[in-house]
Each structure stands twice: as C-alpha cells, then as structure tokens.
C-alpha cells in the first residue's frame, strides 16, 4: 500500500511541524511560523516539489526537491534537498517510498536524474541512498561559498 502523495496547501500545518523537526535535527532553532511561511511560498510559487508520507491521516515524513539543469546533458535535474521522517516512524519504509516518489518525478519530467548530498557521518543516509539505487559520485570536489552577512 502506497503511503506517499504530493503535498497540498491543506497539509501546511502538519508539514510545517515536520519541517520544524527537520530543522531542529540540523541544529536550527525552532520557528514554526517561519517554516509555514517558507513552505507556503514554495508550494504557491511552485518553486519545489514536495511529497509527504502519511499514516492514519498523520503526516510522518516528507521529501522536497528543487529543479536544476544540466547544461552538458541539456536536461533538468532534481536536487533532493530535504528528506525527513519523524523519529517514531523511522525504519518502516517511509524514506524509501519518498525516494521512489523523487525518482518517479525525475522520470515523469524527463529529467536526467536526482542529485543529493549527505554528511559523511550520516550513517543511516549513507546506507539508505545506495540501497535505493544512488551511486556515490566521488570524481568531483564539492565547494560552497557562504554569504556571511546572513
């Protein structure tokens, strides 16, 4: 039985709480109103694609993807930027179902693939992603410039 679907604006309250848990997991301060505003903008502006996992009408996880483009392939790529499942529902297959939604999105939009990054210390993610068909791409260096003003 499929437990995932595309998000709707009616999911905003529950999704905002999950998103806040996700941010806290990454050592950010809790801010549900800001999370709600951020997600509302993403949904209304169609800036990203968000899929949710649910059990008994409760949202238990989500994945958010942003569009990118590959100039050399002349196709869209999807950046799997956020994947989160509530602690109480981990290990039950929800992450894999959400990743399958991401892969289906790539297929349905004729994208060349899905990219993601995760920390080297993320033991769960570093087992999960290869088990879902992702390959580690270690042929390039990943660099980041951060605007220190923010």
Rosetta blueprint (number, residue, H / E / L):
1 X L
2 X L
3 X L
4 X E
5 X E
6 X E
7 X L
8 X L
9 X H
10 X H
11 X H
12 X H
13 X H
14 X H
15 X H
16 X H
17 X H
18 X H
19 X H
20 X H
21 X H
22 X H
23 X H
24 X H
25 X H
26 X L
27 X L
28 X L
29 X L
30 X L
31 X L
32 X H
33 X H
34 X H
35 X H
36 X H
37 X H
38 X H
39 X H
40 X H
41 X H
42 X H
43 X H
44 X H
45 X H
46 X L
47 X L
48 X E
49 X E
50 X E
51 X E
52 X E
53 X E
54 X E
55 X E
56 X L
57 X L
58 X E
59 X E
60 X E
61 X E
62 X E
63 X E
64 X E
65 X E
66 X E
67 X E
68 X E
69 X E
70 X E
71 X L
72 X L
73 X L
74 X L
75 X E
76 X E
77 X E
78 X E
79 X E
80 X E
81 X E
82 X E
83 X E
84 X E
85 X E
86 X L
87 X H
88 X H
89 X H
90 X L
91 X L
92 X L
93 X L
94 X H
95 X H
96 X H
97 X H
98 X H
99 X H
100 X H
101 X H
102 X H
103 X H
104 X H
105 X H
106 X H
107 X H
108 X H
109 X L
110 X L
111 X L
112 X L
113 X E
114 X E
115 X E
116 X L
117 X L
118 X L
119 X L
120 X L
121 X L
122 X L
123 X H
124 X H
125 X H
126 X H
127 X H
128 X H
129 X H
130 X H
131 X H
132 X L
133 X L
134 X L
135 X L
136 X L
137 X L
138 X L
139 X L
140 X L
141 X L
142 X L
143 X L
144 X L
145 X L
146 X L
147 X L
148 X L
149 X L
150 X L
